[in-house]
């Protein structure tokens, strides 16, 4: 029975590995989506270790991080992020970010 639990985990891992590095817009912010079953504290710690935290998403598993260097995206993935997107493109950029 434990094998069935590994199948979804393997599928998620393969999808994460297949996602190319994002091309972020002028906002300089990344919305990082972590596993929904993680606690808010775990998400906060994972995102904070990858780059400067700017805001939290509406869901407890989404954090907005500053795109200060190209390594931020790799650090977010290594910390467990399953999806990265330009925060301004999805309406998650902090006030004043991504305008203009």
C-alpha positions, -999 to 999 in steps of 0.1 A, spaced: 0 0 0 29 24 6 38 22 -30 6 41 -40 17 70 -19 50 72 -37 34 74 -72 19 109 -67 51 121 -51 71 108 -80 48 125 -105 50 158 -87 88 155 -86 90 148 -123 68 178 -131 89 201 -109 121 189 -126 106 194 -160 96 231 -154 121 254 -171 136 284 -153 110 313 -155 116 345 -173 104 371 -149 91 405 -160 100 439 -148 83 434 -115 113 416 -100 90 395 -79 83 357 -79 51 341 -66 64 307 -53 38 280 -48 47 254 -22 29 221 -15 -5 229 -2 -2 204 27 28 222 41 22 244 72 24 281 68 55 281 90 73 256 68 64 276 37 77 308 53 110 292 63 115 277 29 108 309 11 129 330 35 159 309 29 157 315 -8 154 352 -11 139 384 4 102 379 14 80 407 1 45 394 8 23 363 13 -3 351 -11 -39 346 -3 -32 309 3 -9 299 31 13 280 6 21 310 -17 49 335 -9 61 365 -29 99 367 -31 121 394 -46 139 383 -77 172 398 -67 195 374 -86 191 345 -110 198 320 -82 166 328 -64 145 306 -86 168 277 -82 169 282 -44 131 283 -43 129 250 -62 155 234 -39 135 246 -9 104 228 -22 85 252 -45 64 233 -70 56 263 -92 71 297 -99 55 326 -118 61 363 -122 41 377 -92 28 407 -112 15 386 -140 -9 368 -116 -17 398 -94 5 389 -65 30 417 -66 32 439 -35 17 474 -39 38 496 -62 56 465 -77 52 457 -114 37 490 -124 50 511 -152 
